[in-house]
């Protein structure tokens, strides 16, 4: 799950044309910590997953399961 989560997080952020700095501002999670989540070095807590999903405007399941909200 960790590898999938990191890949999905980076993919969703990039699909929304957000930089790590922009996502950091939206989530109040540090850029370094976001980079560690995307690289798979660290796994976000459940609360942080909720914050990230809200900022990326997707259900938490999209981060965890890799489901896409719309098939583009």
C-alpha positions as CSV (number, residue, x, y, z in Angstrom):
1,X,0.0,0.0,0.0
2,X,2.8,2.4,0.8
3,X,4.3,2.4,-2.7
4,X,0.8,2.7,-4.2
5,X,-0.1,5.6,-1.9
6,X,3.1,7.6,-2.7
7,X,2.5,7.1,-6.4
8,X,-1.2,8.0,-6.2
9,X,-0.5,11.1,-4.1
10,X,2.1,12.4,-6.6
11,X,-0.2,11.6,-9.6
12,X,-3.2,13.4,-8.1
13,X,-1.2,16.4,-7.2
14,X,0.3,16.6,-10.7
15,X,-3.1,16.1,-12.4
16,X,-4.3,19.2,-10.5
17,X,-1.2,21.2,-11.6
18,X,-0.2,21.8,-7.9
19,X,3.4,22.1,-6.8
20,X,4.5,20.7,-3.5
21,X,4.6,24.3,-2.2
22,X,1.0,24.9,-3.3
23,X,-0.2,21.7,-1.7
24,X,1.7,22.6,1.4
25,X,-0.2,25.9,1.7
26,X,-3.5,24.1,1.2
27,X,-2.8,21.4,3.7
28,X,-0.5,23.1,6.2
29,X,1.8,20.1,5.8
30,X,5.4,20.9,5.3
31,X,7.0,20.6,1.8
32,X,9.6,18.2,3.1
33,X,7.0,16.0,4.7
34,X,4.9,15.9,1.5
35,X,8.0,15.0,-0.5
36,X,8.7,12.1,1.9
37,X,5.1,10.9,1.5
38,X,5.4,11.0,-2.3
39,X,8.8,9.2,-2.3
40,X,7.4,6.5,0.0
41,X,9.9,7.3,2.8
42,X,7.1,8.1,5.2
43,X,3.4,7.2,5.4
44,X,0.8,9.9,6.4
45,X,-1.4,9.4,9.4
46,X,-5.1,8.9,9.0
47,X,-5.8,12.5,9.8
48,X,-3.2,13.7,7.3
49,X,-4.8,11.4,4.6
50,X,-8.1,13.2,5.3
51,X,-6.4,16.6,4.9
52,X,-4.7,15.5,1.7
53,X,-7.8,14.1,0.2
54,X,-9.8,17.3,1.0
55,X,-7.1,19.4,-0.6
56,X,-6.9,17.2,-3.7
57,X,-10.7,17.0,-3.8
58,X,-10.9,13.3,-3.9
59,X,-12.2,10.6,-1.5
60,X,-9.6,9.1,0.8
61,X,-10.2,5.8,-1.1
62,X,-8.6,7.4,-4.2
63,X,-5.4,7.8,-2.3
64,X,-5.4,4.4,-0.7
65,X,-7.1,2.3,-3.5
66,X,-6.0,4.3,-6.5
67,X,-9.6,4.8,-7.8
68,X,-10.1,7.7,-10.2
69,X,-13.0,9.9,-9.8
70,X,-13.4,10.6,-13.5
71,X,-11.9,8.5,-16.3
72,X,-9.9,11.0,-18.3
